Amino acid sequence: MALARDTTEENVKPLEGAIIRRYTAGGTIEAGEIVSMASDGYIYPADTTNMTLASVLGIALADSLVSERVDVVVNGPVLGFTGGTPGTLVYATDTATAGEPSVTAGTKTILVGVMLAADTLFVRPEFVDRC
């Protein structure tokens, strides 16, 4: 089974030690999606095909609409995935739909974290200077 995010909002949960920050959504976000901050100060599903939306912050903990506040795990363990393999790196990449996790690096890839278990990701985003 391939890595996927659990699409049931109630199943996406921070675990002990997770660092959570609250941001405002600039578009529709689903729980478990990888999110990035854009130059307008709002967060969106991470999209590495559009490198302006490639500054990965972490994993959204709830579904949200434009202008709603949403909690994001910016560092630490978060439950809400299926089919993961412990030790596998997880990316936001141009080989996947915006916001969806991937274990396959593409031509435009940002590291999000590492799988701790089949359902648990340790979030530790890579910050990349695109200048």
PLY file of the C-alpha trace (Angstrom):
ply
format ascii 1.0
element vertex 131
property float x
property float y
property float z
element edge 130
property int vertex1
property int vertex2
end_header
0.00 0.00 0.00
1.35 3.44 -0.94
1.64 6.36 1.45
-1.49 8.52 1.60
-3.01 10.96 4.05
-6.04 9.84 6.00
-8.93 11.90 4.59
-11.01 11.65 7.79
-10.46 14.92 9.67
-10.92 13.30 13.10
-8.00 10.92 12.41
-5.44 13.72 11.90
-4.01 14.44 15.36
-0.86 15.90 16.86
1.02 13.55 19.18
2.95 14.36 22.34
5.78 16.80 21.66
4.27 18.30 18.49
4.66 22.05 18.03
1.48 23.65 16.68
0.98 27.11 15.19
-2.22 28.77 13.97
-2.44 30.37 10.53
-5.13 31.82 8.27
-6.15 29.85 5.18
-5.94 31.59 1.83
-7.83 28.77 0.11
-9.52 25.47 0.88
-7.33 23.21 3.02
-8.03 19.65 4.10
-6.84 18.00 7.31
-3.56 16.17 6.77
-2.48 18.26 3.81
1.03 19.67 3.60
0.68 23.45 3.74
2.87 26.39 2.70
2.80 30.10 3.29
2.50 32.36 0.26
3.71 35.94 -0.09
0.21 37.18 0.87
0.74 35.79 4.40
-1.92 33.07 4.03
-1.42 29.31 3.88
-2.38 27.01 1.02
-1.82 23.35 0.11
1.90 23.08 -0.75
2.48 23.18 -4.48
6.06 22.72 -5.66
5.11 23.27 -9.29
4.50 26.88 -8.19
7.61 27.57 -6.14
5.96 30.61 -4.51
3.82 28.03 -2.65
6.75 25.77 -1.79
7.79 27.17 1.60
6.46 24.20 3.55
5.25 24.95 7.09
3.83 21.59 8.13
0.64 19.51 8.27
-2.85 21.03 8.65
-4.88 19.56 11.51
-8.34 20.48 10.25
-10.36 21.25 7.16
-10.68 24.99 6.55
-12.02 27.49 4.05
-10.68 30.88 2.95
-10.05 33.24 5.90
-10.57 30.53 8.54
-7.89 29.87 11.14
-6.26 26.44 11.05
-3.77 24.73 13.36
-0.64 23.33 11.72
1.94 20.91 13.16
5.18 22.70 12.29
7.49 20.25 14.06
7.00 16.89 15.70
4.81 13.82 15.32
1.38 13.86 13.69
-1.01 10.95 13.19
-3.06 10.86 10.01
-1.47 8.77 7.29
-1.83 5.28 5.86
0.63 2.92 4.19
3.81 4.58 5.45
7.10 2.78 6.08
9.14 3.81 9.14
12.29 5.70 8.17
10.95 6.79 4.77
11.36 10.45 3.84
8.18 12.33 2.88
8.10 15.16 0.37
5.92 17.87 -1.11
6.77 17.31 -4.75
5.72 18.02 -8.30
5.03 14.28 -8.72
1.99 14.59 -6.41
-1.13 16.74 -6.20
-0.66 19.98 -4.22
-0.83 19.26 -0.49
-0.47 15.49 -0.83
2.49 13.59 0.66
4.87 11.62 -1.52
7.79 9.28 -0.91
9.05 9.91 -4.45
11.21 12.95 -5.11
10.47 14.84 -8.30
12.22 17.62 -10.17
10.87 20.15 -7.63
10.82 18.64 -4.14
10.75 19.90 -0.53
11.38 17.55 2.39
8.48 17.52 4.88
9.66 14.89 7.37
10.14 11.20 8.03
7.66 8.41 8.72
7.84 7.02 12.26
5.15 4.38 11.69
2.61 3.46 9.01
0.30 6.23 10.28
2.69 8.73 11.89
4.88 11.40 10.29
7.55 13.35 12.15
7.24 16.83 10.65
10.53 18.64 10.12
10.27 20.79 6.99
13.27 21.70 4.92
13.58 25.42 4.34
15.03 26.21 0.95
16.29 29.59 -0.22
14.96 30.02 -3.77
16.88 33.28 -4.40
0 1
1 2
2 3
3 4
4 5
5 6
6 7
7 8
8 9
9 10
10 11
11 12
12 13
13 14
14 15
15 16
16 17
17 18
18 19
19 20
20 21
21 22
22 23
23 24
24 25
25 26
26 27
27 28
28 29
29 30
30 31
31 32
32 33
33 34
34 35
35 36
36 37
37 38
38 39
39 40
40 41
41 42
42 43
43 44
44 45
45 46
46 47
47 48
48 49
49 50
50 51
51 52
52 53
53 54
54 55
55 56
56 57
57 58
58 59
59 60
60 61
61 62
62 63
63 64
64 65
65 66
66 67
67 68
68 69
69 70
70 71
71 72
72 73
73 74
74 75
75 76
76 77
77 78
78 79
79 80
80 81
81 82
82 83
83 84
84 85
85 86
86 87
87 88
88 89
89 90
90 91
91 92
92 93
93 94
94 95
95 96
96 97
97 98
98 99
99 100
100 101
101 102
102 103
103 104
104 105
105 106
106 107
107 108
108 109
109 110
110 111
111 112
112 113
113 114
114 115
115 116
116 117
117 118
118 119
119 120
120 121
121 122
122 123
123 124
124 125
125 126
126 127
127 128
128 129
129 130
